[in-house]
Amino acid sequence: MSSWAGCPRTARLTGRPGRRRRRAGPVPYRSRGATLVVVATGRTGEEAHRPDVDRDCMRLAIEAGAGSRGRTSPNPWVGAVLATADGALFTGATQPPGGPHAEVVALREALHAGAPTAGATLYVTLEPCSHRGRTPPCVEAIVAAGIGRVVAALEDPDPRVSGRGLSALAGAGVEVSVGVGAGEVVEQLAPYLKHRRTGRPWVTLKLACTLDGRTAAVDGTSRWITGPEARADAHRLRAAHDAVMVGAGTVRADDPSLTVRHADGQDPLRVVLGVAPPGARVHPALELTAPLGDVLTELGRRGVMSVLVEGGASVAHAFHTGGLVDRYVIYVAPALMGGSDGRPVLAGPGANSIDGLWRGRFLGLLRLGDDLRIDLEPAPAVEPSPLVDLGPVPPVEPPPPTAVAQAVS
């Protein structure tokens, strides 16, 4: 339990505990393009609109969700904050599969502390579910706890949810608002949102190079171009993804283990494009031999929401030129190979003229010891709107192994 200056007492937000005003009959959830608003109670004026409080509490929910990334797949890493009518705050984050979702964790924290939940406001980064999967519907727990208001950042594009949770809450007399903190949550849940929209995982291409764009010397040596701080950060990046991928050539040349060693977190699924040698340290791995688009589709069917592509240069070139990369993370060392005979970051044909130059957009620059981490994404053809209309997508369910995929134990 906590109390934070940014989230003051919420009695004026939610009304008195145990006294939720209802309209006669159910109130349907309504989506209005990029701005999503639902009002299921009769509140007006300052009592119903406290954007400063909503933004501050949603930031806490976003922070809570960030802490569970890498542990919840195939579920999203959702965060929640329960603000009771007497000003107490309780946070929750989605637990590993089979465990409670963020909303239920926050509710249980409040109940364990003996705090009243009737009339409270629940802030959650993603629409609460209304279907029964590994766990009961979160909507049922929210209504049973007497929550007076739910503020969600995004509607869940999962076709099993897709507005049904918000509609059920509104129909039960709960005031529902959608869109607070949407921009931050679209970024935080980008892998999940892409997976539910397309059936494919979010692809991060990780590269490490010298200032003149070389990843290895002529003799093939590359350990180490970057320093320990950058390498530790790369392991944190690996831990944040569901899978890590390399080509069979990299396995034969470097024999990487692809585990998480210099950071906290679970080892991702190890994926090899091609066939790895029997004694390679990468085993057990999933070996895939198919066009890259089919590989990504297969991983998505297996519930993989994010994949970190770590090389080598030919694999990186194939993903880049195929337009399959969602995010580039490049570690640059203050070093020069000093010639054109070292191994390049991307191995393959490039642009024939300056008109064919690929352009991206810088997202972040971070100093790690003596090195730099540069994050960028492909430049969008059209500037995206603050809230993306994700639309309906077919359900994504893990299938049995196919002809293009073979699990190696």
N, C-alpha and C positions, 0 to 999 in steps of 0.2 A: 504494500500500500504506500502511496505517496500523495503529497499535495504540492502543486507546482504553481508558481505565480502566473505562468502563462495560461493556465486553465483554472480560473477562479471558481468560486462556488457556483453550482449549476442549478440552484433552486429556481431561479428565474427562467432558466432554459426549459426545464422539464416539468415545472409545476410541483405540487406537493406530492410526497411519496404516496403511492397507492391510489392516486386520483388522476387517472388519465381521461381526458375528454375524448369522446368519440362522436363521429358523425353517425347518422342513422344509416345502417347498411354498409356493405363493403366499399372500400375506396380503391379503385384499380391503380396499379403503377403505370405511369405514363412516361414514355421516352420522347424527348423533344430534340432530336438531332444531337448536336454537340453539347448542349446544356441540358442536364437531366435533373429534374426537380419533382419531388413528390411531397405533397402536404396532405396528411391524413387526419389532422386535427383542426380545431377551429382557432388556433392561436394566431395572433396578428401582432405587428409592431415589434418592439424591442424583444419581447418575450420569445418570439419565434426566430429572430435573426440576430445572431451574435457571431459574425464572421471571424472576429479576432480570436474568440475562444475556439471556434471550430478549427481554424487553421493551426493553432498551437497544439490542440489535442491530437489532431491528425498527424502532426509531425512526430509526436510521441509514438503513435501507432506505426508510422513508417519506420521509425528506429527499431521498434520491437520486431517488426517483420524482417528487417535486414539481418537480425541475429539468427534467424532460422534458415537462411538460405543455404542450400547444399545438403539439407537434412530432410526435406519434405517431399521430394519428387516421388510420384508424379503429381502431387498436390502443390499448389502455390504457397509461397512463403508469406503468409498473411500476418499482419499485426493488428492488435485491437487495444483500445483503451476504454475502460468503463468509468465514467464520471458520475458519482452518486449525487443525490440532491443535497447532501451535506458537505460536498467539496472534496471527498476522498477520490483518489484515482487508483485504478487497478489495471495492470497491463497484461497482455497475453500474446503469445505467438503460436502459430500452428506447429504441432508436434510431428514427429516422423509418422509415416503411414500407419494407420490403425489407432493413433493417438488423437486426442481432442483437437479441434480447430481453435483458432485464436480467440473467437468470441466466447467459446465455452471455457477456455483457460481463464480469461478475464473474469467471467461470471463466477467460476469456482474460487478464484482468489478473493473476490468480494464476499462470497458466502462463508469461506473459511475464516475471514476476519470479522464476521458478524455484521457486515455493513448492509444497509437496506438497498435493495436493487429496484424496488418499485419507483417508477418515475425517473429513473436514471437515464443518462444519454450514453449510447454505445457508439464509439468511433471505430470503424473498421476499414481496412484498405481495399477490401474486395467484398462484393455483395455476398451476404450470408447464404449458404446453401439451403435448399428446401427439399432435397431428395435424400434418400437413405442409401448410403454406400457402406464403407467400412465403419462409419459412425452414424448416429442418428442425425436428423436435420438440425442445423443450428437455429433455424427459425423457430422451431418448437421450444428450444431452451430459452430463446430471447423472449418469446411471448409468455412462457410460464414464469419467467423472472419478473414480469411486470415492467419491462423496459418501456419508457415513454417515448424515446426518440432514438433513431438509428441514423448515423451519418456515414455514408459509404463513399469512398473515393471513386470507385469504378463499378459498373455493371459487369458481372462475370460472363465472358463470352462462351463458356462451356454450355453446349446445347441442353444439358440437364438442368441448368440454372437459368441463365439468359433472361433475367428480369423476373423470374418466378418467385425468387426469394423475396425481393422487394415488394412485389405485388401481394404476397401472402402476409407480409408484415403490415402493409398499408390496410389490407382487408381486416386485420385483427385490431385496427385502431392505433397502430404505432405510427408516429410521425417519421417520415423518411425523407432524407435529403441526399442527393448524389452529386458528386463533382468536386467536393472540397479536396484539395491536394491531388487532383487527377494527374497533372503533369508529372509530379514526382513519382507517383505510383505507376504510371505508364512506363517510365524509365526503369523503376525497380523490378517490375513484373514483366519486362519485355520478353524474356524467354518463354514464360508461361503464356502470354498473350499470343505470341507468334505460333506456339505449338497448338493452341486451341483454334487459331484461325486457319493454319495451313497444314497441320499434321506433321510438320517438320520441326526439328530443334533449332534454336538460336545458335548461330555459328560465330565464334570468336576466333580470329586468326592471331596467334601469338608469334612474334618475331623478335630476335635479338641480334644486334649487328653493331658494327663499328660505324664511325661517322661517315665513312665512304661506302657504306652499304654492304659490307662483307660479313658473312656468317661463319666462315672458316678459312683457314690458310690453304695454300696450294696442296699441302700434304694431308689435308682433311682434319687437322687438329682444330678444336674450337673451345676447349675447356681451359680457362673460362674467359669469355669476352667481357661479360659483365661481372660486377662485384657481388659480394654476399647479400647485400640489402636488396638488390634487384632480383637475385635468385630466390630469396625468401618471399618476395612479393609475387613472383611467378608461381610459387607453390600455393600461396593463398588464392591466386587466380584459378589454379587447377582444382583446388578444393571447392571452389564455388560453382563448378560445372559438374553436370551429371556424367559426362564422358570426356575422355581425352583421346585424340586421334593422331596417329603418325602413319607414314607409309612403310611398307616392308623394307624398303631400301635403308631407311633410317634405323630400323631395328637391326639390320645386318651390319650397318656401319658403326653404330654407337651403342647398341645393346642397352637401351634405356629401360628403367623399371616403370616409369610413369606413375609412381606412387607419390603421396603427399608426405614429405619428410621434414621440411623446414617451416611448417605452419600447422596450426590445429585444423582438423577437418578429416573427413572420410576420403578414402581413395575412390576416385571416379571409375566408372567402367572403362576398361582399356580396349581401344578399337584399333585394329591394324588393317590398312588397305592392302590387301594381298595376303600372302601366307608368311607367317613368321617362322624362323627356324625352330626346330623342336626344343632346343635347350635355352631359348631366349628368356631373359629376365622379365619380359613383358607378359609372359603367361602367368595365369590364365587370361586369355584375351578373346575378344570377339573378332573374327577374321571375316572381312567383307570384300568380295570381288564383284564389282558392278559399277556402272556409271555413278558419278558422285551424287546426282539427284536421287537415284534409286537408293543409294546408301543412306542419305538423309531421311528419305521416306521410311526406310526400314527401321532406323533408329527411332524415329517418331512413333512408329507403330509399337515399339517396345517400351514406350513411355519416357524416352530420353528427351528432356526439354531443352538442354543446352549441351553443346559440344565444343571443346577447346582443341583447335587444330594446331599442333606443335611442329609439323614439318614432315619431310624436309622441304627444300626449295622447290622441287617439282610439284609436290602436293600443294604447297602454298600458292604457286603460280596457277595451278588448275582451279583451286577454289576462288582465287582472285579474278581470273579472267572469265570464270563461269558466272560471276555475279552472285556467288553463294555466301559471301561474308557479310555479316550484320555489324560486326565491330572488330576493329583492328587494335591490337595492343602491341606497341613496338618499344622494346627496351634498347636504348642507344647508349653505347659506351664512349667516353672521350678518348677514342683510340682510332688510329688509321692503319689499315692494312698496307696502304702505300703503293698500290698498283692495281692493274686490271685483271690479274690472274687469280685472285682469291675467289672463293665461292660467293655468288650473289644471294641476296635475300630471296629473289624470285628467279627461278631457272626456266626460261622459255621465251618465246618471242614477245616483244613489247609493242608500244605504239609506233607506227610508221612515220608519224609526223606529230608536231606539237598539237595539231587539232584533235588528235586521238588520245591526248593525255588524260589519264584517269584522275579525277579530282574528288577529294573527300572534304570532310569538315572536322576540324579539331574539336575535341570534346574536353580534353583535360591534359595537363602537363604536371608531372610529379617528379620531384628530385628524390632519388634513392641512393644515398651515399654519393659516389662520384657519377652515377649514371642518371639517365632520364627515362621516365615512362611516358609515352605519348599515346593517348587514346584518340581514335578518330573513327568516323563512320562514312559510308558512301554519301556523297552530296545528294539530297533528294531532288527529284525533278520538279516537285511542287512542294512548297513549304507546308508541313503537316499542320493540321488544326490542333488546338490544345487537347481535345478529346477525340480519339479515333473511334469511328464507328466500325466495330469489329465484325458485325454481321453474323449470321448463323454459320456454323461449320459442322461437318459430320462428326460423329463420335470417334474418338481415337482409342482403340483398345489393343493391348499387346497380343499379337498372333503367335502361333507356333513358329519355329524356325523355318525359313523359306530356302529356296534353292540358291539364293544369293547370299545367304548368311549361315555361318557355321560357328557355333560356340565351341571354343577350345578349352577343355578343362585341364 
